[in-house]
Amino acid sequence: MSTHELKTIRTSIPARMDRLPWSKWHWMVVVGLGTVWILDGLEVTIVGAIGSRLTEKSSGLGLTAGEVGLAAAIYVAGACVGALVFGYLTDRFGRKKLFMITLGLYLLATVATAFSFNPIFFFACRFFTGAGIGGEYSAINSAIDELIPAKRRGVVDLAINGSYWLGTAFGAMLTVVLLNTAIFAPWLGWRLAFGLGAVLGLTILLVRRNVPESPRWMFIHGRDRDAEKEVGEIEQQVEDDTGEKLRSVGDDKAIEIKQRNTTGFGEIARVAVTKYPKRFTLGLSLFIGQAFLYNAVFFTYALVLTQLLHVPDDVAPWALVPIAVGNFLGPLLLGRLFDTIGRKVMISLSYILSGVLLVGTGILFDARILDATWLTVCWVVVFFFASAGASAAYLTVSEVFPMETRAMAIAFFYAVGTGLGGIIGPLLFGQFVSMGIGAVAVGYFIGAGLMIAAGLVEVFLGVNAERRSLEDIADPLSKTDAPQQEAHAT
């Protein structure tokens, strides 16, 4: 329970944060918070790549093929639980406390994974590793959006979420070396893979110590004096970095807030479903579409290459590298357009275009025109656009709901999308692979249909959030001087 006196205040902190020019301070925030997605990509890729090694008795674990799949499901379950639990705690206790706790949990769990001595211990470590990463999604996306200026929020958020694929590419190349028994013993290589992830995480933790609490969170939770002091220090640092004197912010840019300690689950649910039903529908559509597509294709891409196109087992993992590069370049190169052309146009275009391209891929694949190389090329092109759209899904749910429910909104949509996509997609595509090329093509059509449908939902329900203050997109629940209606920002 907060010990700070709660009162009604008038503050211009949001406007002051949004008018800041880009500086070294913002780069510190990006490095300290955003680089964690590289860890997520690394984790998922490493486990997928070492699966066959873990089934060998010489690995020290001797899992069955079914237990390898179970470990992946347990990681996904942990991520969903972690997102929901830590998402709620992030809104209640602050961004900084939770993004330090969740990264700490990841570090401890992934180090423990490297020392796994039996399947049960390995499964437990995978659950808590997933919980840490899932919690990161809520704490980090909410903090980034509240610290980055409005005019750059789109490009920064997309690039950060897209950095997941740098971890994927790095993990794919890393495991090729670590699984080489001519270099590392079978029981050692896979353990080193987890250990290196922990080293990267520790480096991020050292930078993250310098990232401040969100001043937006502080002034709502009775810490307005701390928020004023922090923003003053940030402004001074930005002026020193840029050599420019910041323009003053008029009182007309200020908002009136009635401070609060907590926001209960009941109010969070009521706000999402009754106050912002269109945005709730939009978030579900975007997350389910991209989660099904990504989990379905990426959990089974190696099986498609090896079993249907007869690519050798030691060659198939290399296909992940160009696909990962395409996934990273999409948000990076297209991200600026989400701030200039606009959210609705770019999100709907990314979803619909990737869906249409996947339909074309399915037709060519079904006709037996694509060999392994050209199928990989098609995946690269499809996911170049799909990745920009998927990253924008996280951006959307982190900026279209009120400040007090932001982290929980991210957590909910992440958990629903990951839960459905991470379970239904791989199960369905796994069956399709066993049935042959024609069935896999049908799977591509289903994934394409969901992406196109989500793109159409964006056309009709999307929010023009580009270059706008978060408080303008969705009134804080604590705001006292304006009605809170969905029509306000759509």
C-alpha positions in Angstrom: 0.0 0.0 0.0 1.4 3.4 -0.9 2.3 5.8 1.9 2.1 8.8 -0.4 -0.7 11.3 0.2 -3.3 11.0 -2.6 -4.8 14.2 -4.0 -6.0 15.9 -7.1 -3.1 17.5 -9.1 -2.6 19.3 -12.3 0.5 18.3 -14.3 2.1 19.0 -17.6 4.6 16.0 -17.4 3.1 14.1 -20.4 3.5 17.1 -22.6 7.0 17.8 -21.3 8.1 14.2 -22.0 6.5 14.2 -25.5 8.2 17.4 -26.6 11.7 16.1 -25.9 14.1 15.8 -28.9 15.9 12.5 -29.4 19.0 12.2 -27.3 21.5 9.9 -25.7 19.1 9.5 -22.8 16.5 7.9 -25.1 19.2 5.5 -26.5 19.9 4.4 -22.9 16.2 3.6 -22.5 16.1 1.7 -25.8 19.2 -0.4 -24.9 18.2 -1.0 -21.3 14.7 -2.0 -22.0 14.3 -3.0 -25.6 17.2 -5.4 -26.1 15.5 -8.0 -23.9 13.5 -9.2 -27.0 16.8 -10.5 -28.3 16.8 -12.8 -25.3 13.3 -14.1 -26.1 14.3 -14.9 -29.7 17.5 -16.6 -28.4 15.6 -18.7 -25.9 13.0 -20.0 -28.3 15.5 -20.7 -31.1 18.0 -22.5 -28.8 15.4 -24.8 -27.4 14.1 -25.6 -30.9 17.6 -26.3 -32.2 18.8 -28.4 -29.2 15.6 -30.5 -29.1 17.1 -33.5 -30.9 20.3 -33.3 -28.7 18.2 -33.4 -25.5 16.7 -36.8 -26.6 20.2 -38.3 -26.5 21.3 -40.1 -23.3 24.7 -38.5 -23.7 23.1 -35.0 -23.2 22.5 -35.8 -19.6 18.7 -35.5 -19.9 17.6 -38.1 -22.4 14.1 -36.6 -23.0 11.7 -38.3 -25.3 10.4 -36.4 -28.4 7.1 -35.9 -26.7 8.9 -34.4 -23.7 10.7 -31.9 -25.9 7.3 -30.8 -27.2 6.0 -30.6 -23.7 9.0 -28.4 -22.7 8.0 -25.9 -25.4 4.4 -25.9 -24.3 5.5 -25.4 -20.7 7.6 -22.4 -21.7 4.6 -20.9 -23.5 2.4 -21.5 -20.5 4.9 -19.9 -18.3 5.0 -16.9 -20.6 1.2 -16.5 -20.5 1.1 -16.8 -16.7 4.0 -14.5 -16.2 2.5 -11.9 -18.5 -0.8 -11.9 -16.5 0.7 -11.9 -13.0 3.5 -9.4 -13.7 1.3 -7.3 -15.9 -1.1 -6.7 -13.0 1.9 -6.1 -10.6 3.4 -3.6 -13.1 0.3 -1.5 -13.1 0.2 -1.7 -9.3 3.8 -1.3 -8.1 5.5 0.5 -11.0 7.3 -0.2 -14.2 10.9 -0.2 -12.9 10.3 -2.6 -10.0 8.8 -5.1 -12.3 11.2 -4.8 -15.2 14.0 -5.5 -12.8 12.2 -8.4 -11.1 11.2 -10.1 -14.4 14.7 -9.8 -15.9 16.1 -11.2 -12.6 13.7 -14.1 -12.8 14.7 -14.8 -16.3 18.4 -14.8 -15.4 18.0 -17.1 -12.4 15.8 -19.6 -14.4 18.0 -19.7 -17.5 21.1 -20.3 -15.4 19.3 -23.0 -13.6 18.3 -24.6 -16.9 22.0 -25.0 -17.8 22.4 -27.2 -14.7 19.3 -29.3 -15.3 19.9 -32.9 -14.1 16.5 -34.5 -14.9 13.3 -33.7 -17.0 11.3 -32.4 -14.1 13.9 -29.8 -13.1 14.3 -28.9 -16.8 10.5 -28.4 -17.2 10.3 -26.2 -14.0 13.2 -24.0 -15.3 11.5 -23.6 -18.7 8.2 -22.5 -16.9 10.0 -19.8 -14.9 12.1 -18.7 -17.8 8.9 -18.2 -19.8 7.3 -16.4 -16.8 10.1 -13.9 -16.7 10.0 -13.3 -20.5 6.2 -13.0 -20.4 6.4 -10.5 -17.6 8.9 -8.5 -19.6 6.4 -7.9 -22.4 4.1 -6.0 -20.0 6.7 -4.1 -18.0 8.9 -3.1 -21.0 6.3 -2.2 -23.6 4.4 0.0 -21.1 7.6 1.7 -19.9 8.9 2.3 -23.4 5.7 3.9 -24.6 5.6 6.2 -21.5 9.2 7.3 -21.9 9.5 7.7 -25.7 8.3 11.0 -27.3 4.9 10.6 -29.1 6.3 11.5 -32.6 8.8 8.6 -32.4 6.8 6.0 -30.4 5.8 3.9 -33.5 9.3 3.5 -35.1 11.0 2.8 -31.7 8.3 0.3 -30.6 8.4 -1.6 -33.8 12.2 -1.7 -34.0 12.4 -3.0 -30.4 9.8 -5.7 -30.9 11.4 -6.7 -34.2 14.8 -7.2 -32.4 13.4 -10.5 -31.3 14.6 -11.8 -34.6 18.1 -10.7 -34.0 18.1 -13.2 -31.1 16.6 -15.8 -33.4 19.3 -15.4 -36.1 22.0 -15.3 -33.4 20.6 -18.4 -31.7 20.4 -20.3 -35.0 24.1 -19.7 -35.7 25.2 -20.2 -32.1 23.6 -23.6 -31.8 25.3 -24.8 -35.0 28.6 -24.3 -33.2 27.6 -25.4 -29.7 26.0 -28.6 -30.9 29.1 -29.6 -32.9 30.4 -32.6 -30.9 33.8 -32.2 -32.4 34.1 -28.9 -30.4 31.9 -29.5 -27.3 30.8 -32.7 -25.6 27.2 -33.6 -26.0 26.4 -32.9 -22.4 28.1 -29.4 -22.5 27.2 -27.6 -25.7 23.5 -27.1 -25.0 24.2 -26.0 -21.4 26.6 -23.3 -22.7 23.8 -22.0 -24.9 21.7 -21.2 -21.9 24.7 -19.8 -20.1 25.4 -17.4 -22.9 21.8 -16.2 -22.8 22.3 -15.4 -19.1 25.5 -13.4 -19.8 23.6 -11.3 -22.3 20.8 -10.8 -19.8 23.2 -9.7 -17.1 24.7 -7.1 -19.4 21.2 -5.7 -20.1 20.5 -5.7 -16.3 23.6 -3.5 -15.7 22.3 -0.9 -18.3 18.7 -1.2 -17.0 19.6 0.0 -13.6 19.9 3.5 -15.0 16.4 3.5 -16.6 14.1 5.6 -14.4 10.5 4.8 -13.3 7.8 6.1 -15.6 7.0 9.6 -14.4 3.4 9.0 -15.8 3.0 6.1 -13.4 4.5 8.1 -10.5 2.2 11.1 -10.7 -0.9 9.0 -10.8 0.2 7.0 -7.8 0.9 9.9 -5.4 4.5 10.4 -6.3 4.1 13.7 -8.2 7.0 15.4 -6.5 9.3 12.5 -7.4 7.9 12.7 -11.0 8.6 16.4 -11.2 12.1 16.0 -10.0 12.8 13.1 -12.3 11.5 14.9 -15.4 13.5 18.0 -14.5 16.7 15.8 -14.4 15.7 14.2 -17.7 15.2 17.6 -19.3 18.5 18.8 -18.1 20.3 15.7 -19.4 18.6 16.1 -22.8 19.6 19.7 -23.0 23.2 18.8 -22.2 23.1 16.0 -24.8 21.6 18.1 -27.6 22.9 21.5 -26.8 19.4 22.9 -27.3 17.2 24.8 -24.9 13.9 23.1 -24.5 10.8 25.1 -25.2 8.5 25.7 -22.3 5.1 23.9 -22.0 2.0 26.0 -21.4 -0.7 25.3 -18.8 -3.1 24.5 -21.6 -1.2 21.3 -22.1 -1.6 20.2 -18.5 -4.1 17.6 -17.3 -5.9 17.2 -14.0 -5.5 13.9 -12.2 -7.1 12.4 -9.1 -4.4 10.2 -7.8 -5.0 6.5 -6.8 -3.2 3.6 -5.2 -4.4 0.7 -7.3 -6.7 -0.3 -10.2 -8.6 -3.5 -9.5 -9.2 -6.4 -11.9 -12.9 -5.6 -12.1 -12.2 -2.0 -13.2 -9.6 -3.2 -15.7 -12.1 -5.7 -17.3 -14.9 -3.1 -17.3 -12.8 -0.5 -19.0 -11.6 -2.9 -21.7 -15.0 -4.5 -22.5 -17.5 -1.8 -21.9 -15.7 1.5 -22.3 -13.4 0.4 -25.2 -15.2 -2.5 -26.9 -13.9 -1.7 -30.4 -10.4 -1.5 -29.2 -10.8 -4.8 -27.3 -12.0 -6.4 -30.5 -9.2 -4.9 -32.5 -6.5 -6.1 -30.0 -7.9 -9.7 -30.1 -8.0 -9.7 -33.9 -4.4 -8.5 -34.3 -2.9 -10.8 -31.7 -4.7 -14.0 -32.7 -4.0 -13.5 -36.4 -0.2 -12.9 -36.0 0.2 -15.5 -33.2 -1.5 -18.3 -35.2 0.6 -17.5 -38.3 3.9 -17.3 -36.5 3.6 -20.2 -34.1 2.1 -22.4 -36.9 4.8 -21.8 -39.4 7.8 -21.5 -37.1 7.2 -24.5 -35.0 6.9 -26.7 -38.1 9.2 -25.0 -40.7 12.0 -27.5 -40.1 9.6 -30.4 -40.5 8.3 -29.0 -43.8 11.8 -28.7 -45.1 13.1 -32.1 -43.9 10.0 -34.3 -44.3 8.3 -32.8 -47.3 11.2 -31.2 -49.3 13.9 -33.7 -48.1 16.4 -31.1 -46.8 19.1 -32.7 -44.6 18.6 -32.3 -40.9 21.9 -30.3 -40.4 21.0 -27.9 -43.3 17.4 -27.0 -42.4 18.2 -24.8 -39.4 20.2 -22.4 -41.7 16.9 -21.5 -43.4 15.9 -19.7 -40.2 18.7 -17.1 -40.6 17.4 -15.4 -43.7 13.8 -15.7 -42.4 14.8 -14.0 -39.2 16.7 -11.3 -41.0 13.5 -10.6 -43.1 11.5 -10.5 -39.9 13.9 -7.9 -38.3 14.2 -5.7 -41.4 10.4 -5.4 -41.8 9.7 -3.4 -38.6 13.1 -1.6 -38.8 12.6 -0.3 -42.4 8.8 0.2 -42.3 8.6 1.5 -38.7 8.9 5.2 -39.6 5.9 5.0 -41.9 3.7 4.0 -38.9 4.5 7.5 -37.5 4.1 9.4 -40.8 1.6 7.6 -43.0 -0.3 6.4 -40.0 -1.2 3.4 -37.9 -4.5 2.4 -39.6 -3.0 2.4 -43.1 0.3 0.7 -42.3 -1.1 -1.9 -39.9 -4.0 -2.9 -42.2 -1.6 -2.9 -45.2 1.0 -5.1 -43.4 -1.6 -7.7 -42.3 -3.5 -7.8 -45.6 -0.4 -7.8 -47.8 1.3 -10.6 -45.8 -1.9 -12.6 -46.0 -2.2 -12.2 -49.7 1.4 -13.1 -50.2 1.0 -16.2 -48.1 -2.0 -17.3 -50.2 0.3 -17.0 -53.2 2.9 -19.1 -51.4 0.3 -21.7 -50.6 -0.8 -22.0 -54.2 2.7 -22.3 -55.5 3.6 -24.8 -52.8 0.5 -26.9 -53.5 1.4 -26.9 -57.2 4.9 -28.3 -56.3 6.5 -25.3 -57.9 8.5 -24.3 -54.9 11.7 -26.1 -53.8 13.3 -25.6 -50.4 15.2 -22.5 -51.5 12.2 -20.7 -53.1 9.9 -21.6 -50.3 12.3 -19.9 -47.9 12.4 -16.9 -50.2 8.6 -16.7 -50.1 8.7 -17.0 -46.2 11.2 -14.1 -46.1 9.0 -11.8 -48.2 5.8 -12.8 -46.3 7.3 -12.2 -42.9 9.0 -9.0 -43.9 5.5 -7.5 -43.9 3.9 -9.8 -41.3 6.6 -8.9 -38.7 5.9 -5.2 -39.1 2.2 -5.9 -38.5 2.9 -8.2 -35.5 5.1 -5.7 -33.9 2.4 -3.1 -34.4 0.0 -5.3 -32.6 2.0 -4.8 -29.4 2.2 -1.1 -30.1 -1.5 -0.9 -30.6 -2.6 -2.5 -27.3 0.1 -0.6 -25.4 -1.2 2.8 -26.5 -5.0 2.6 -27.0 -5.9 1.8 -23.4 -5.8 4.1 -20.3 -2.5 4.6 -18.5 -3.8 2.7 -15.4 -4.6 -0.5 -17.4 -1.8 -0.4 -20.0 0.5 -3.2 -18.7 -2.5 -5.4 -18.0 -3.9 -4.8 -21.4 -0.6 -5.8 -23.0 -0.5 -8.9 -20.7 -4.0 -10.0 -21.6 -3.7 -9.8 -25.3 -0.2 -11.4 -25.3 -1.5 -14.3 -23.2 -4.6 -14.8 -25.3 -2.7 -14.6 -28.6 0.2 -16.7 -27.4 -2.0 -19.2 -25.7 -4.2 -19.8 -28.8 -1.6 -19.4 -31.4 1.0 -21.4 -29.5 -1.3 -24.3 -28.9 -3.7 -24.5 -31.9 -1.2 -23.4 -34.6 1.5 -26.0 -34.0 -0.9 -28.8 -33.3 -2.9 -28.1 -36.5 0.2 -27.7 -38.7 1.9 -30.7 -37.1 -1.0 -32.8 -38.4 -0.9 -31.1 -41.8 2.8 -32.0 -42.2 2.0 -35.6 -41.6 -0.7 -35.4 -44.3 1.5 -33.9 -47.0 2.1 -30.8 -49.1 -1.6 -30.2 -50.0 -2.6 -30.2 -46.3 0.2 -27.8 -45.4 -1.0 -25.5 -48.2 -4.4 -25.5 -46.6 -2.7 -24.5 -43.3 -1.1 -21.5 -45.1 -4.5 -20.5 -46.4 -6.0 -20.6 -42.9 -3.1 -18.5 -41.5 -3.5 -16.0 -44.4 -7.2 -15.8 -43.8 -6.7 -14.8 -40.2 -4.1 -12.2 -41.1 -6.4 -10.7 -43.8 -9.4 -10.7 -41.5 -7.3 -8.9 -38.8 -6.2 -6.4 -41.4 -9.8 -5.6 -42.3 -10.7 -5.2 -38.6 -7.9 -2.6 -38.4 -9.4 -0.8 -41.4 -12.7 -0.4 -39.6 -11.7 -0.2 -35.9 -8.1 1.0 -36.0 -7.1 4.1 -34.0 -5.2 7.0 -35.5 -2.6 7.1 -32.7 0.4 8.3 -34.6 2.3 11.3 -33.1 -0.3 11.8 -30.4 0.1 11.9 -26.6 -0.9 8.7 -24.8 -3.3 10.8 -22.7 -4.9 12.1 -25.9 -5.4 8.6 -27.3 -7.1 7.3 -24.2 -8.0 9.5 -21.2 -6.4 8.2 -17.9 -9.0 6.8 -15.6 -7.8 9.2 -13.1 -8.4 12.2 -15.3 -11.0 14.6 -13.8 -11.6 17.2 -16.5 -12.7 15.2 -19.6 -15.2 12.4 -20.4 -13.7 9.0 -21.1 -15.3 7.6 -24.2 -14.0 5.4 -27.0 -15.0 7.9 -29.6 -12.6 10.4 -28.1 -9.6 8.9 -29.9 -10.9 6.8 -32.8 
